[in-house]
Amino acid sequence: MSYEGVVDVHVNSAGDLVLNAVDLKVRAVEVDGRPVDYFYDGRVLRVRGPVSGVVRVVFEGRVSDKLLGIYRAPYGGGYIITTQFEPTGARYFIPCVDHPAAKARFRVRVSVDGDYDVIFNTPSVRVYWDGPWKVFEFAETPRMSTYLLYLGIGRFFESRDRVGSIDAIFATPIRDRVEDGRFALDVAKGVLEFYSNYFGIPYPLPKLHLIHVPEFAAGAMENWGAITFRETALLVGRGSTELTRRRVAEVVAHEIAHQWFGNLVTMRWWDDLWLNESFATFMSYKAMDRLFPDWGVWYRFLADETTGSMLRDSLMSTHPVHVPISSEEEAFEIFDDISYGKGASLLRMLENYVGEEDFRRGLSNYLRKYAYSNATEDDLWGSIEEVSGKPVTRVMKAWVDKPGHPVIVVEESGKGVTLRQSRFVLGGNTADTWPIPIVYRFNGAVNTVLMERDTLMFSGSPGSLFLNVNGSGYYRVKYSDWSRALSSASNHLERWNVINDAYAHLLQGSIGLNEYLGLVKSVSDIVNYLLTTTVISQLGTLYSIKPSAVKEVFTEYLRTQSNLLEGVSGMDDVRELVLSRRALVDEDYARSIAGLIKDYQGLSPVMRQAVVNAYAVVGDKPFETLRGLYKSLVTDEDRNKVLAAMLSITNRDEYQRSLDFLISGEVKRQDLQFFTVGSRNPYVRDLNLGWFMVNYKRFIEAYGDPGVLSRVITYSIPLIGIGQEGEVEGFLRGLSIPGIEMGIKAGLELMRTYSRLFHNI
């Protein structure tokens, strides 16, 4: 499918005009109505300078089947045309200066050959018919970068509301799903009000669309005034679980935070991507905490943001939060745990260090000063430092500009306690120091200190010291007595600290499995989202590495948690996690519920994942039954549950059919990444490796983004490679694909860690 376009660029340049334009057909270039010579090589359009006046480019483009640029997003009733431009997709759509530091105002007119709807960043100011063409003219945008432009064409069904003078609009191409956008729209209203008040800057556009895109590579995208979402990040229906509700709220809050952080003030270059993503991540939890104070969102923050980023940051192959980017291709790789989770965790630590009000005032001043422009990390640190009077620049640059994080080793003696810091690395610690804002409890009193050297001494009883009170610090601790440290923890945040640090030291090899499992047994009678999720994730990884080493303890932990949850109202998010994982590990439990699959639609939402998981483990030839169920379902939320179950099948022949199903055309392209779920299946590593070696190119073909393949390698290879290390390393070293180098290094390094653990437990 092709389209025709005309771009007018107002230019006054003493040099050449250079526009990005990838795979477009340029038909003519004019300056002030006069044809001029130009050069176009399929990637760059150059007009010899000096160039002054209105440059008009007449071109033709194509609507892609890749999930990048302008593409078709199919659904049951047809398809919509939609766009995804971050980081460099706008150049596949129109000739433009496709760079985050290049901002412009855009006036857009779109003609469609039928009675379709068109969504753009701004509202339409005029819609009329010109013969067979329906023409939409849109209001001029604010100054903005090209990666934030959006265009959607199709038949959309809407639900509308207002927040003051702002139109809040949910749009979907599926009529039957309009009501399923109501929850997200209500969240959007609340967070718009929260951010406007928190920053002291009103939302700057007259409308905000939340757009359901049926086929979408990312979870969501913050296009200014026209945010796009995949279904599972936006829709909440009668069959949705509490986990889905909370994910939708977080994603909506995250993308709306970008309307200030990223859209109003944009990073100058992709090396400061974290200025967008870390702040949107951190602010989304602050907004949810205000809207849903009973959710315990900071538990979720530590479980979902800090835990994963610290694991990634424990590798020598990690990268700084502020990461040097020498080419635009490299930008695809840094949409990862470091740019999101680590950066957000450092902001939480900074807020705790300077105080909530000084942090807020510093952010507000920063946004006001650089509104409709670009900024760097130094601009942000300077703003917070000016308000707080604390050495923010010196402290934070040490954390943001270099990779890794510290570990504080607690050494006890008769005179007191000595703290020693170094860089924590799974392969062995290395010498390094950070200025660490430590919140500690000593002799019953809570105090703070900035530890800037490699050692710090306390005199007093060693047993009365606890580090990282309330878990605000981004560092690990190694205690000489882990059980005593756990008993000294005063709340779930601190218990999480101890469990999380002990697990990291287990992976490193500096404590033994039995010592770690003893700590797990000590918290097995505590039901809490943060602790329960963390322990299940840790035991789940150990089970994926070597099932026999932890199966007994894992099964008993899940049984205990299940029993504690019986008769407890609420906590459906925890209940779903416990029961779905128990169905994969406890065969007796799986057999007791597998038959319920016959009435899948009649099950309570909290039980659906557990039942399909159980059938995958103990069902007779489970693939065909699960495939039939998958095809009968209408929501992505339910289909994803079944797809995850398929990739948990332990029978080798049946599992191979599940892998083939991923690329059969019956599964959405966006869900090819579910391969990472299958990579955790310890019984079929060789099948996963064989499939990946044949099909790895599909990830780039589907998404048009090498960063997706990079992340798949990071998350999948460490477990697939156990027992096949030489073959895996040889294969990955032989790949020559720009934009996956970080993933290869991280995947291989973590594979070596897991392989070492496999032989030692």
N, C-alpha and C positions, 0 to 999 in steps of 0.2 A: 504494500500500500504506500503510495507516495503523496506528497503535499507540495504546494508551491508557496513561496514566501518572498517578501520584500522587507529588507531591513534598512532603515535610514539611520545613519550615525552622524551626529553633529561633531565635527572635528576641527581643531585648529592646531596643526602639528608642523614643526619645522623639519621633521624627519619622515620616514615612511610610516604609513598606517599598516599595522599588523593585526589581523584578526584570526582567532582560532575558528576553524571550520573543518570538521572531520567527516569524511565520506559524504559530503554534500556536492551537488552539481551546481557550479556557479555559472550562470548564464550571461550576466552582464554586470558591469560596475560603472557607475556614473558619479561625477562630482558636480553638484549644482546643475544637474540635467545634462551634462556633457559626458559622452563616453570617454573612458580613460583606460590605459593599459594596466594590466594587473598580472600577478603571478600566483598560481594556486597549485599546490602539490598534493592535495587531498587531506592536508592537515593544517596548513597555514595559508591564509590569503593575504598577499602583500600588495599594497598600492604605493607606487613610488612617490616620495615626497619632494618638496613640502606639500602637505594636503590641508586645505582649508575650505570649509563649507559643509554642505550636506552630502555625505557619501551614501549612495544608494546601491545596495547589493541585491540583485535578483537571483534567486536560487531555487533549487528543488531538493527536497529531502525525502527520506523514507522512514516510515514507521517500522520500528524494529520488533523482533521477537525476543531479543535480549531484554533483561530487566534493568536497562540503563538508557539514558537519553529519553527519547520519545518512543513509546512502545504500546503494544496491545496487551491489555489485561483481560483474559477471558473469564467468563463465569457461565453458569448454566443457561442463561438466556441470551448470550451473545458475548460482547466485549465492550470495554471502554478504551479510549485512548488516554494515556496518562504519561506523566514525566517523572523522572528521577535524575537529578543533576549533580548531586554532591558525590565526589569532589569536582569532577571534570566532565559532566555529562551534557552541559548546556551547549558545548561546541558540536555535539551530534544533532542539535536541534536547529540552531541558527548561527550564522557568523557573528562572533562577539569577542570581546576581550574577557576571556574566561579565567579570571584570576581574582582571588578574594579581596585583594587590595583595590581593585578597579570597581568603583561604584558609579551607578548612573540611575537616572529616572527613566522608567519605561512606560510608553504609551502603546497599547496593543489593540489591534482590531483583528477579529477572527471571523472568517466566513466558512460556514459548513453547509454541505449539500444535502440538507434534510432538517427535519424538525427535532434537532438535538439541543441539549443543554451544554453550555460551556462555562467552566469554572476557571477563574484566574486569581491572581493574588489580591486584586482590588475588585470592588463591585462593578457591575456593568452600569454604564450611564445611559446607554441607548441600545435597544434591540429592534431590528427591523428586517423586512424581507426585501431582497434585491433580486427579482426574478426567482429562480430556484434556490437562491442562496439565502440562508439565515445569517445575519450579520450582527456580531456583538462588538460594541465599543466599550472599553473599560477605562475606569478612572486612572489617572497617572499614579504610578507607585512613588513611594519615598525613594531617596537615594539608597540603592541596595546592590548587592553582589549578584552575579549571574547564577550562582549555584542555588540561590533561593527562589528563583522563578518557578512558576508552576502553570501548567495548562492541562485541563481535563475536559474531554469531549465524550458525550454519551447521553443516555437518559438517566437522570438522577432523581431520586425521591428524597425529600428533605423533611427534617424536623427542625423548627426554629425556636429561638428564645432571644432574650435581650439581657445585656448587662449594662445598665445605664444607657448610653447612646450606641453601644456596640451590638451588632447583630451576631449572635452565636448560632451557627448552622451545622447540623449533621447531615451529610449527604451519602447516599448509597445507591448503587445501580440495581439493587434487589429490593423490590417493593415490600416483600414480606419481612425484611430486616429493619425497617424504619424504627420500630419501637425498641429494638435491641441497641440503638444508639442513644437512648435517653439517659442512661447512667453516665456515659462519657460526657454528654452535653451538660449534665448537672455538675460534674466534676469541673469541666471547663469554666463554667460560670464562677464557681467558688475560687479556683486558682487565679483567674483573671483579676478578681477583686483583691485577692491576697497579694499577688505580685505588684499590682498598681500601688497598693498601700505600702508594701514593704520597701520597694525601691523609690517611692515618691515620684514615680513617672507613670502617667497613664499609658495604657496600651495604645499605640499610635495609629492604628488603622480602624476604619469604620466597621469592619466585619472580620470574623474568624470562622473559617470552614474547618470542620473535621471530616475528612473524606475517606470513606471505605474503599480501598483498592483491592480487588479480589486476588490479584497476583502481584506480589511485592517482595523484593529481595530483602529489604531492611525491615525492622520492626515498625519504624515510623520515620517521617522526614519533616523537618520544621519549616518548610516553605512559608515565606512570610504571608500570613493571612489565609493560607490554604494548606493546612497540614494534612499529610497523607499517612495512612495506617494500613498495615495488614489486618485481616479480620480479627485475629486472636488478640490484637493489642487495642481493639476499639469496641467490639460488640460484646454485650452482656445480655444473654437471654435467660429464659426460664431454666434451661439446662446447664447454665454456667455455674462453676464452682466458686467458692470464696477466694481461692488462689487466682482465678481469672479476674474477679472483680478488683482485687488488689493490684494485679499486674496492669490492668487497664487504667486504673487511677494513677499509677506511677508513670506510665508512658505518656498519658495525656498531660500530666503535670510537667514532665520532662520537656516535651515538645513546646509547651506554652512558655516555659522558662526561656527557651531559645529565642522567643520573640524579642526579648531584651538581650540575653547573652548569646550573641552570634548574629542576630538579624539587625538589631539597633546598633550594637557595637560588634564589629567583626574582627577576627584575628587578621593580622597583616599578611601572614603566610601560614601554610599548613603546619609548620613546626609548632605553632601555638594553637593547634586544634583543641587542646585541652581547655583553653579559655572558654570554648563553647561547651564541650561535652562534660567536663568535670563540674562546671557550675550548674549546668542543666540537671545533672545527676543529683548533686547535693541539694539544690533548691527544690527539686521535686519532692524530696523527703521532708523538707521543712514545710512545704505546702500541704502534703498529706498529713503531717503531724497536726497542723492547724485544722484541717477539715475533718479528720478522723482520729481524734485524740485517743480513742480506745483501741486503736490498731497496734500500738507498740511498734511504730514504723522504724525506729532506730534499731530494733532487733533485726528487722528485715534488711536494713542498710548494711549492718555488719555481715549478715549471712550472705547477701547477694552482691555486695560491692567490695567490701574489704577483704573477705576471705579469698575469693578468686584472684583478686589483684595481687595479694601478698604471695600467693603460690607462683604466679607468673613472674613476680618481681624477685623471687628467690633464685632465679637462674642467672648465670653469667651473661646469657644472651638476651636478657631483658633490655629495655631501652628507657631513657629518661622520660619523664612526663613532658618536658619541653624537648622534643626530639629533633635533631637536625634532619631536614628534608632537602635533598639536593635536586629531586625531580618530582614532577606531579605523580608519576607512577608509584613512587614510594608512599604517597599520601594514603593510598588505599589500605596499606597494611596497618596503619596506626589507629584505626577504629577498633580498639581492643580494650582489654581489662585495665591497661595502664592509663590510657587517655580518659577512660570513664571512671573506673573504680578507684584506682590509686589516687588520681587527681582529686576526686570527690572526698576521699578519706583524708587527704592532706588539708583540704579546706575545712573539714570538720575539726581537725587538730588545730588549725590556725584560729578558727572561731573560738575554740576553747582557750587558746593562748591570749588573744587580744580582748575577748569579751564580745558578747552577742551584739550589743549596741554599737560599739566601735566598728565591728565587722560590717554591720548593716550600713552605717553611715559611709564607710569607705567604699562599699560597692555602689551606693547611690551616687556619690560624687564621681566615681569612675564612669558610670553610665552617662551621667549628664555631660561630663567633659568631652567624651568621645562619641556622643550620639551621632548617628548617620555617618560614622567614619570608621577608622581601623585603629587597633591598639595592639600592644605587646604585653607580655607578663610584667615587664618593668613598670609600665604605666599603672597596672593594677596594684602591685606591691607598694609603689609610691603613694597611691591614694590611701590605702589602709594604714600605712606607716604614718602619714601626715595626721590622720585622725587619732590613732592610738598612741603615738609617741613611742612605740616599741620598734626594735630593729627588724621589722618585717622583711625588708629586702634581703638583708644578710642571712636571716634564718631560712626564708622560703626558697631563695635561689639555691641553697645547698641541697634542699630536698627535691626541687623540681628539675634542676639542670644536670643532675648526675643520676645514674641508674642505681637500683638497689635500695635497701633499707637496713637499719642497724639491728643487731641483737645485743641486749645487755645481759651479761653473765653475772649472776649474783654469787660472790665468793664470801664465805663466812669464816671468821676467825674469832679468837678470844676477845679481840679489841672491838669488834663490830663487823661491819659489812663493807666490802669494796665492790663497786660496780665497774665493769669493764665493757666497753663497746667495740664492736667490729662490724663488718658487713656480713649479714647472714646469706649464705649460699648453700644450696642443697648439696653441692659437691665438696663443701668445706669452706669455712669462713675465711675471709681475707681482711687484712688491716685497712681500716677506714674509720672516719669519724663524721658525725653529723651534729649540728646544734639541736639537741633533743629536748623539747618541752615536756618534762616528766611531771606527771601528777602522781604522787605517792602517798601511802599511808604508813606512818611510822610511830610506834608507841601510841596508836589510837587516833592520832591527829593527821588530817589531810593537808599536804603542802605541795608547792610547785617549785621546780628548779629547772634552769636551762643548763643541761649538761653539754658543754662544748668541747671538752677534752676526752681522752680515751679512758680516763679513770675518774671515779668520784667515790668518796669515802663517807660512811656514816658510823658513828659510834653508838652503841646500844645493843639491845637484844636482837639477834638476827631474825628470830622467829616473828618479830613484830613488823617486818617490812613487807609491803605489797606494792608492786609497781603497776603503772597504767590503770589507775583508778577509773572506773566507768568506761574503760576501753576507748578513750579518745585518741591515744597515741598510735602512730603508724610505725611500730617497732615490735620486735619480739623480745621475750625474756626467757632466760634459761635459769631455772631454780635448781639448787642442789637437792631440795626435797619437794618433789612435785605434789605429793599428797598433802603436805602441810600448806603449800601454796593454795591448793584447791580449797582446803578447809578454811583458809583465811579470806577467801573471796566473800564479799558481802552481798552480792546480787548476781543476776544472770549474766550481765555484761562482763563482770569480772570472772565468773566461772568459764564463760566462753573464752576469755583471754588465755586462761591456763590450758584448757583443752586444745585450743587452736595452736598455741605455742608448742605444746607437747607433741602434737601430731606432726608439726613441721620438723621437730627434732627427731622424730621417728623416721621420717623420710630421709633426713640427713644421715641417719645412722648413729646419732649421738645419744639416743636412749633406746631401750629394747621394746619389743612388741608387748611383752607381759606388763611392763610398767605403764605403757599407754593404755592397754585394755583395762588395767586396774582403775585408772581414772574414769574410763567410760562406765564401768560398773558402778562407780561412786555417784554418777549423775543419772543412772538409768531410771530412777524413780522421780525424775523431774520432767514434767511436760511443759515445754516452752518452745515457741517457734525458733528462736535463735539456737538454743542448745540442741533441740531435737533435730532440726535441719542440719546443723553442723555435724553432729555425730553420725547421722544417716549418710551424709555425703562422704565423710571420712571412711566409715566402715564400708560404704559402697565402693569406693576406690580401692581399698584393700582387698575387697572381695573380687573386684575385677582383675586385680593383680594376681591373687592366689586364693581362690575360694576356700580351700581346706584350712587355711591359717586362721580365718575369722568366722567361718560359717556358724559355729556353735554360739559364740558370743553375740554375733549379729542377730541370729534368730531369737535368742533369749531377750536381747534388748528390744527388738520389735514386738515380741509377745508382751513384754512388760508394759511398753508404751501403749499398746492396743488395749490392754486391760485397764490401765489408768484412764484412758479416754472414754471407756464405756460409761454411759450415763451422764457424761459431762456435756453441758450445753455450750454451744459455740465451739470455737477451736476447730472448725471444719477444715481450715487450711492445714493445720497440723495433722488432723485425722486422715486427710487424703494422702499426704506424704507418707505417713506411717503404713497405712494399709496397702497402698500401691507398691511400696518397696517390700513389704512383708510377703506379698503374693509372689514375688520373684525369688525369695530366699527360703521361705517356709513351705515345703511341699504339702504338709498336712493342711495348712491353712488354704493353700491354692486349691487342693482337691475339694475342700468344703464349700468353695464359692464359685468354682469354674462353671458349674451348670447354670448359673444365673445369667450367663451370656445370652441365653434364649430370650430373655426379656430385657435386653440392654436398655431400650428406651424407657422402660418402666422403673429402672433403677434410680435411686437418688444420685444426683451428680457426684457426690463425694465417693461413691462406690464404683463408678464406671471404670476408672483406670485400673483399680485393683482387680476387677473381674476379668477384663481383657488380658491383663498381665498373667493372671492365674491360668487362663485358658491357653495362653502362649506356652506356659511351662508344662502343664499336665494334660492339655487337650490332645485328642487323637487327630493327627494330621491337622494341626491348627491353622496352617496358612490359608487354606481355601475358605474356612469359616470366617476368619478375620478379614479376608479380602472381600467376601460377600457383604459382611457388615460394613466395611469401609465404604463400599459403593452405595450402600443404602442410606448413609447418613448425609445430612444437609449442612451441618456446621463444621467449620474448620476445627473448632475446639474438640468436637467428638472424633473427627477423622484423625486428628493428631494423636489422640489417645490410642486409637487402634494401630496407627502406624508405629508408634513407639513400642507397642506390644509385639507387633510383627518382628521388630528388630531385637526382641528379647527372647525369641524362640531358641531353644537349646538343641533341637534336632537339626542336624547339619543339612540334610536335604531340604527340609522345610525352610530353614533359614536362608539358604541360597535362593529359594524362590522369592523370599522377602526382599533380598538385595536386588534381584532382577525386577521386582515390582517397582522399586524406586525409579527406574528409568524406563518404565513401560509406557509412559504417556498417560497413565491413569492417576498419577500423583502430580500435584502442582510443581512447577519448576522451583518455586520458592522453597519447597520442602525437601529438596535434594540434600540439604544440610542435616537432615535426620540421620544421615550416615553416622554422625558423631554419636548418636544414641547406640547404634549397633556396635560401635567400636568399644563400648564398655562391656560387651558380651564376652566373657572369658573362654567360652567353649568353641568359638569359631574364629580365632585370630587369623588362621591361615586363609580362610575364606574371605575375610575382610581385606586382608592384604592383597590377595589376588584380584578382588573386585576393584580396589582402589587403583592398583597399578594399571588396570585396563581403562578405567573410567575417570581418572583425575581431571582430564581436559573438560569434562562435562561441566565442572563447577565454573570455569571461566566462560564456556559457551552459554550457559544458562544465565549467569549474572552479569557478564561483561565486566567483571571486577576481580582481579587477581587476589585482592584482599580476602575474599571469601575462601578461596583455596588455601591461602596462607593460614587462616584461622582453623580450617578443617585439619590441616596438617598439625598445627599446634595442639589441638584437643584430641585428635584421634591416634596419631602415630605413637605416642608414648605407651599406649596400652596394646595396640595392634602389634607393635614391634617386639614385645616380650617373647623371647625364644627365637626370634627371626631378625635379630639386630643387624647382622651383616648384610642380609638381603635388603632390609629397609634402608640402611645407610647408603649402600651402593646405588639403590634406585633414586633416592632423593638427591644425592650428590650429582647425579647425572641429569637432573632437570635443569633446563636453562630458560626460566620464565621470569621476566622482570616483575618485581612486586611480591615475591613469595620467600625472599631470603630470610626474613625474620622468622617466619613460620617454620622453615626447615631447621634453623639453628635451635629454636626453642623446642620443637618436637623431638629432635635427636637428643638434646640435653636432658629433657624430662624422661625420655625413654631409657636413658642410661641409669637415671635415678630409680625408676620403677623396676628395671631389670636387676639392679643390685639388691633392691628390697626383696624381690621375688626369691632370690637365692639365700637371703638371710633370715626369712621368717618361716 
